[in-house]
Each structure stands twice: as C-alpha cells, then as structure tokens.
Amino acid sequence: MRSPDAEVVVVGLGVFGAAALWQLAAAGVNAVGVDQFTPGHGFGSSHGGTRMFRTACLEHPDLVPLARRSGQLWQELALAAGENLFEPTGGVLIGPRAGHVVAGTVAAARRHGLDVEVWNAAEVRDRLPRHAGIGDHHAAVWEPAAGLIAAEAAVRAAVRVAVGLGARALTGTRVTRIELVAGGALVHTADGGALRAGRVVVAAGAWLPTLLPAIPLRVLRVPITWFRPGDPADADRYGLADVPVFIRELDDGTCVWGHGVHSGGELKLGLEDHGGLLREMGPDGDDRQVTAADWAPLVRRLGVALPGLDPVPSRAAVCMYPMTPDRQFVLGSPGDDTRLIVAGGDSGHGFKHATGVGEVVADLVRGAPPPVPVAFMHPDRW
Ligand SMILES: Cc1cc2nc3c(=O)[nH]c(=O)nc-3n(C[C@H](O)[C@H](O)[C@H](O)COP(=O)(O)OP(=O)(O)OC[C@H]3O[C@@H](n4cnc5c(N)ncnc54)[C@H](O)[C@@H]3O)c2cc1C
C-alpha cells in the first residue's frame, strides 16, 4: 500500500464516531473522520436536543461499567471543550414493580452497588405529581447521578476537540465502500477518491449495513415530539423538578420517555415499543414527516400518564434506532481482523455510552485492553 493518509479513518461522525475521533486524537493517533453531513445534523440518531444519561443500565449488566466510565469522559470532554455538555438533573425509571424497567434497573443497581432510591407507589405519587395513573403495583427507581447530555452540542464538541488535538474532519463526504487491503484499508468516497489508512473504524449508525451488510441491523423510525402544557399558566408545573428525565413502562408494556420543560417552554416526549408501533425505515428514506398518526398513540397514553398537555406537539422530528437482534451494540473487529473496527448497532440506548465506546475504539487501535467488559458486543456473536 502507498503511504497512508492517516493511521485511522473513522467513517461517520455521529456521537460514536465523534467520540472515537476525539479519543484517538487524545491518544496521539493520526486520525481522519469522514461524514456525509455536518456534525450535529438531524438525519441520523444523534439529534433532538437532549439525551438521558444514567448508569443503572437495565439493558445489560455489563453496560454499567461502560456507563460509569462514559460519565467520567463526558466531564473530561466538557472541560476540554469549555462547554456545559452534561446537566446532572437526576433521573427516574417508573413502572410496574415486577416489570422489566423497574426490576431490570433495580437488578443493575444492586449488582453494581449504584446509588439509587427505590420509591413505592405512594412515594411516586408524592414526588412526581405530574405523573398520573400510578397504581399500587407501580414503583420507581431514582438515580441522582442521572441527567441530560446536550446531544448535538456534544457531537460538535467531540469533533472540535479532536481537531484541536490534530485530527482532521472531512464533512460532506460520502463513503461508498470499504476495501480491506494488505496492510490496511481503502475508504472509497463518492467523489471517486479513496483514503488510505492502517485501520478503518465504521461508526455509520443506521447506514452501517450499506457498508457492512453482514452486520444484522433493523432500522426503526422513531418520532420525537415536544409538547407544551395545555394551559400556558401551568408551564412552571411541568419543569424538570416535577417531571425529571424519565422512562415509564405502562401496563400495556410500552414505554413513554422524556423530560419536563428544559428550554423553550416544551416537554420532550416519545414512545417506545420495539414491536408494533415503530416502523422500519431506510436511512436515506424520506419518511421523515411526523404526522398525527405518529403522535396519536403517545398522546392517548399521555392523557392517562401525564395529563394536562396540549394534545398537538409544538415540534417534531424523526430519529432512527439501528436495532441488533439482541439490542446490544456492535463493538470490535469482525473475524478479529484488526484492520476493521465496527462501533454501532446502538439499539436506541447508546448516546450515554459514546465516550466510553470512543475510548474502547482507541484502545483496540492501540492494542490496549479495554478498561470495561466488551465481549458481549463483539460483532461475531451472531
Ligand atoms: C429518539 C431517540 C432517543 C434516544 N434517547 C437516548 C437517550 O436518552 N439516552 C441514550 O443513551 N441514547 C439514546 N438514544 C440512542 C442514541 O441517540 C444513539 O445510540 C446514538 O445517537 C447513536 O449514534 P451513532 O453515532 O451510532 O449514529 P449516528 O448519529 O446516526 O451517526 C452515524 C453517522 O455516520 C454518518 N454516515 C453514515 N454512513 C456514511 C457514509 N457512507 N459516509 C459518510 N458518513 C456516513 C452519518 O451521516 C452520521 O452522521 C436515542 C435515540 C433516538 C433515535
């Protein structure tokens, strides 16, 4: 191979790729990040203003160490960027005591000795007065260390800090093909050129299968909606103190997620149901218009669970969940071929972990042992 353009090319500068670029640059690795859009754009999975950070991860017990490490790295990134990227608001997971949200969170917290409070139904009613329809079989787990990450700002900050450390960012550049060659990889771009590198990190989010079809991903279309209180005089009653960042499992098994008024007088709310309610979309598809058919299932549930809001959203956007079959991320080298590292398959819960994922990528590149368990995310597990 001719002399490389970089030691590492990172394809995709959403939050995973941006954090990887930052961590690579911080480790002194000569890295180039490439994105088809401009970091902080609204077409992938990393937009929508805010993301919930929590360490009591019900999604997999081994995610807790990754979340803890990521929390430290978010602070480091904020310091390096000179920007407030994380707001420690506390966060709450609500639902039937035996349901997967509450029971899963309690199990993760106990296993790792996390600082959480478990509230019974009466305490939930008392502490979360805007949440209605709390039955005696409900409970909540309050994590004081949880909070909100500023989503687009965090992506932009990671790229900016990486560039400040010597990385390069090529935006408006679409990668068409990855070719593994002797001694490294060729990253072909839509303008007909190719970047040569010792290794390539593919952090292409919902576009991952277009470059690596062997990774099994199903892309779900997820509407995000913002609502105002029905009576504008009520705005103060729907702040973060009364409606802290939350995930609430309802008795029908769906989950409402979001948080109270944070900026602009709006609550941000959405509905999760990895089955019937969310449909699949292609990442380049134009299925991005949010209509009443999208928000009606959420609004019906809010009428019972969080009443008093205007039933028509003040704003909406479409985001994507690239889902793996086991809903865990994809992190590592397929076939243990170290020329290629995949960081993706976020399955709708990856933002909080992105800085830790970036660090693991940098460790894999340097041949250093990752500081947290990663085997459960290996790309060859299928
Ligand atoms: C509505 C919603 C709410 C969420 N809430 C939370 C939450 O509260 N907490 C949490 O932890 N997680 C949450 N998540 C999940 C989290 O946002 C994602 O895990 C994370 O954003 C994934 O980032 P990514 O970098 O993998 O993907 P993306 O942000 O989509 O980045 C992929 C990038 O690759 C680029 N790209 C792709 N293909 C190419 C190509 N061929 N050439 C060049 N560039 C390319 C794209 O342009 C894009 O910029 C939520 C997700 C959604 C959709």
The ligand as a Gaussian input file, in Angstrom:
#p B3LYP/6-31G(d) Opt

LIG

0 1
 C      -35.397000       9.409000      19.664000
 C      -34.148000       8.843000      20.277000
 C      -33.946000       9.000000      21.630000
 C      -32.797000       8.473000      22.225000
 N      -32.600000       8.675000      23.550000
 C      -31.468000       8.237000      24.126000
 C      -31.188000       8.538000      25.473000
 O      -31.961000       9.235000      26.131000
 N      -30.023000       8.075000      26.008000
 C      -29.139000       7.339000      25.281000
 O      -28.116000       6.942000      25.837000
 N      -29.360000       7.050000      23.983000
 C      -30.499000       7.487000      23.386000
 N      -30.722000       7.250000      22.056000
 C      -29.744000       6.495000      21.287000
 C      -28.579000       7.377000      20.828000
 O      -29.025000       8.619000      20.387000
 C      -27.788000       6.641000      19.769000
 O      -27.269000       5.490000      20.409000
 C      -26.617000       7.417000      19.186000
 O      -27.002000       8.682000      18.767000
 C      -26.026000       6.614000      18.018000
 O      -25.010000       7.382000      17.418000
 P      -24.227000       6.862000      16.128000
 O      -23.019000       7.710000      16.039000
 O      -24.073000       5.389000      16.156000
 O      -25.228000       7.142000      14.897000
 P      -25.498000       8.494000      14.087000
 O      -25.662000       9.636000      14.976000
 O      -26.594000       8.213000      13.125000
 O      -24.149000       8.715000      13.294000
 C      -23.801000       7.996000      12.145000
 C      -23.067000       8.957000      11.250000
 O      -22.479000       8.258000      10.167000
 C      -22.603000       9.061000       9.025000
 N      -22.536000       8.176000       7.872000
 C      -23.266000       7.068000       7.681000
 N      -22.931000       6.482000       6.527000
 C      -21.966000       7.246000       5.978000
 C      -21.235000       7.147000       4.773000
 N      -21.416000       6.140000       3.928000
 N      -20.338000       8.113000       4.505000
 C      -20.126000       9.138000       5.367000
 N      -20.806000       9.285000       6.513000
 C      -21.714000       8.334000       6.816000
 C      -23.963000       9.708000       9.184000
 O      -24.100000      10.851000       8.370000
 C      -23.993000      10.005000      10.660000
 O      -23.501000      11.296000      10.945000
 C      -31.865000       7.757000      21.436000
 C      -32.071000       7.617000      20.067000
 C      -33.186000       8.160000      19.476000
 C      -33.392000       7.982000      18.000000

